[in-house]
Amino acid sequence: MLILKNVDAWGSPTIETTLKAMNITYKVMTSAELQNTTTGELVKDYDMIIIASDQNQAFYDEIGPQMGKLEDYVRAGRTLEIHAANWGWGGGLWTTSLPRNVTIVQSYSNSDYVIANNTTLTSSYSSHGYLANLPADAEIITVQSPSGTPDYSRPSTAIYPLGKGWVSVTGLTIEYSVARGGSKWMEFYRSLVLTDLSRAAPPAVPVIKSSVSFLMLNFYYYRHYITNLEKYNTLYVEARDGGVDNGTLALA
């Protein structure tokens, strides 16, 4: 993966810490360094790019003119995960719209509702904004719930296709809240990373003429693992909620 940032969001290297714990390799690049990197190099070197939240203004000023490059990266079959929560400690503001003209509207909420598993994430400002102009084919993952009731008119996390790839956007204060908000936040973000990564197009399967590489087999096993993990978790929760006992689950 590639992490794009000039500074640690809210003073926390949360993305790096999370990826390390998941044994995912990554590189960190500034907005200025990105200017000297081509779309082809990004596609070749990285399955997924993560843009950190809460950056300084120089970052957003330099990222804005390069959004076309990042969109072409996505169209080639990769995933772009945008942490769009600005209005933070870094003082920076997005200067351009996000891919497919999605925008983020400033709106502070202390709780956000996770639609898939009917849970609520709480923090000292769990989100700094909601997403507007989402395309009709977007999948909404979280919505703001400042009064305790989910407000479906204010989606705070969503994913949508672009070409052969996917764009994942969130207004959640991921870096701040994962570092300070406990295990529920960490579990949510790890799941988001796995889901986003699983959507990135895998490289073409090479023709093996002589011997099978264990490293290669391990890599493809991992890609299938993360692709099917979300389905497994859904089935497990449904079985557990349906009253299936632990012994039966273990056999399954």
Secondary structure, 3 states (H helix, E strand, C coil): CEEECCCCHHHCCHHHHHHHHCCCCCEEECHHHHCCCCHHHHHHHCCEEEECCCCCHHHHHHHHHHHHHHHHHHHCCCEEEEECCCCCCCCCCCCCCEHHHEEEEEEEEEEEEECCCCEEEEEEEEEEEEEECCCCCCEEEEEECCCCCCCCCCEEEEEEEECCEEEEEECECHHHHHHHCCHHHHHHHHHHHHHHHHHCCCCCCCCCCCCCCHHHHHHHHHHHHHHHHHHHHHHHHHHHHCCCCHHHHHHC
